[in-house]
Amino acid sequence: MVAGKAIVATRTGQVAEVIQHGENGILVNPGDVGAFSDTITLLLKDQLNRQRLGRNARRQAVEQHSWERYAQQLEEIYYGLL
C-alpha cells in the first residue's frame, strides 16, 4: 500500500479489514482464480482507476499504518496509564 500501487487481494482475515473494495484496492473471493486474474487484467487496462486505487492505498498506509502512527498510539496508551 505504501508503494502507491493498486492492490488486488482476497477477502480473508485482516486483509478485508484494511482493504476497502473499490476505494484502496479490489477484493475477490478466496479461491476464485478467474476473478483474481480478471481483476488484474482489468486494472492493467485502466490506468486511471489503477492510479486512484494506488493513491488511496498510499494515503491510508501513511495515515493509519505508519510507524509514526503506531508510536503515537503507544504514547497515547502510555500517557493514559499514568
Sine and cosine of phi, psi and omega as CSV:
sin_phi,cos_phi,sin_psi,cos_psi,sin_omega,cos_omega
0.00,0.00,-0.68,0.73,-0.05,-1.00
-0.91,0.41,-0.36,0.93,0.04,-1.00
-0.97,0.26,-0.15,0.99,0.03,-1.00
0.97,0.25,0.47,0.88,0.00,-1.00
-0.97,-0.25,0.52,-0.85,0.07,-1.00
-0.90,0.43,0.66,-0.75,-0.05,-1.00
-0.96,-0.28,0.73,-0.68,0.20,-0.98
-0.86,-0.51,0.85,-0.53,-0.08,-1.00
-0.56,-0.83,0.20,-0.98,0.05,-1.00
-1.00,-0.09,0.48,-0.88,0.03,-1.00
-0.97,0.25,0.99,0.16,0.02,-1.00
-0.66,-0.75,0.62,-0.79,0.12,-0.99
0.74,0.67,-0.69,-0.73,-0.07,-1.00
-0.95,0.31,-0.32,0.95,0.02,-1.00
-0.84,0.54,-0.69,0.72,-0.02,-1.00
-0.93,0.36,-0.29,0.96,0.06,-1.00
-1.00,0.09,-0.45,0.89,-0.06,-1.00
-1.00,-0.06,-0.66,0.75,-0.02,-1.00
-1.00,0.02,0.86,-0.52,0.10,-1.00
-0.99,-0.13,0.92,-0.40,-0.09,-1.00
-0.80,0.60,0.84,-0.54,0.04,-1.00
1.00,0.09,-0.15,0.99,0.00,-1.00
-0.97,-0.25,-0.80,0.60,-0.01,-1.00
-0.79,-0.61,0.22,0.98,0.02,-1.00
0.15,-0.99,-0.01,-1.00,0.04,-1.00
-0.84,-0.55,0.75,-0.66,0.03,-1.00
-0.96,-0.29,0.66,-0.75,0.09,-1.00
-0.81,-0.59,0.32,-0.95,0.00,-1.00
-0.95,0.32,0.60,-0.80,0.04,-1.00
-0.84,0.54,0.68,-0.73,0.05,-1.00
0.99,0.11,-0.11,0.99,-0.01,-1.00
-1.00,0.01,0.99,0.17,-0.07,-1.00
-0.88,0.47,-0.61,0.79,0.01,-1.00
-0.88,0.47,-0.72,0.69,0.02,-1.00
-0.90,0.43,-0.62,0.79,0.01,-1.00
-0.89,0.46,-0.77,0.64,-0.03,-1.00
-0.94,0.35,-0.60,0.80,0.05,-1.00
-0.89,0.46,-0.63,0.77,0.00,-1.00
-0.92,0.39,-0.67,0.74,0.05,-1.00
-0.89,0.47,-0.70,0.72,0.02,-1.00
-0.88,0.47,-0.69,0.73,0.02,-1.00
-0.87,0.50,-0.70,0.72,0.00,-1.00
-0.93,0.38,-0.57,0.82,0.05,-1.00
-0.89,0.46,-0.51,0.86,-0.02,-1.00
-1.00,0.03,-0.27,0.96,-0.10,-1.00
-0.90,-0.44,0.99,0.11,-0.09,-1.00
-0.88,0.48,-0.67,0.74,-0.04,-1.00
-0.89,0.46,-0.72,0.69,0.01,-1.00
-0.91,0.40,-0.65,0.76,0.03,-1.00
-0.86,0.51,-0.71,0.71,0.00,-1.00
-0.93,0.37,-0.64,0.77,0.01,-1.00
-0.89,0.46,-0.73,0.68,0.03,-1.00
-0.88,0.48,-0.67,0.75,0.02,-1.00
-0.90,0.44,-0.69,0.73,0.04,-1.00
-0.88,0.48,-0.72,0.69,-0.01,-1.00
-0.90,0.44,-0.64,0.77,0.03,-1.00
-0.89,0.45,-0.70,0.71,0.01,-1.00
-0.89,0.45,-0.70,0.71,-0.01,-1.00
-0.86,0.52,-0.71,0.70,0.01,-1.00
-0.91,0.43,-0.67,0.74,-0.01,-1.00
-0.87,0.50,-0.70,0.71,-0.03,-1.00
-0.93,0.35,-0.69,0.72,-0.08,-1.00
-0.96,0.27,-0.57,0.82,-0.16,-0.99
-0.90,-0.44,-0.35,0.94,-0.15,-0.99
-0.81,-0.58,0.24,0.97,-0.01,-1.00
-0.98,0.18,0.31,-0.95,0.06,-1.00
-0.88,0.47,-0.57,0.82,0.04,-1.00
-0.88,0.47,-0.66,0.75,0.01,-1.00
-0.91,0.41,-0.67,0.74,0.03,-1.00
-0.90,0.44,-0.65,0.76,0.04,-1.00
-0.89,0.46,-0.66,0.75,0.03,-1.00
-0.88,0.47,-0.68,0.73,0.02,-1.00
-0.90,0.44,-0.65,0.76,0.04,-1.00
-0.90,0.43,-0.64,0.76,0.05,-1.00
-0.88,0.47,-0.68,0.73,0.01,-1.00
-0.88,0.48,-0.66,0.75,0.04,-1.00
-0.91,0.42,-0.72,0.70,-0.02,-1.00
-0.86,0.50,-0.76,0.65,-0.02,-1.00
-0.93,0.37,-0.47,0.88,0.07,-1.00
-0.93,0.36,-0.46,0.89,0.01,-1.00
-0.99,0.12,-0.31,0.95,-0.03,-1.00
-0.95,0.32,0.00,0.00,0.00,0.00
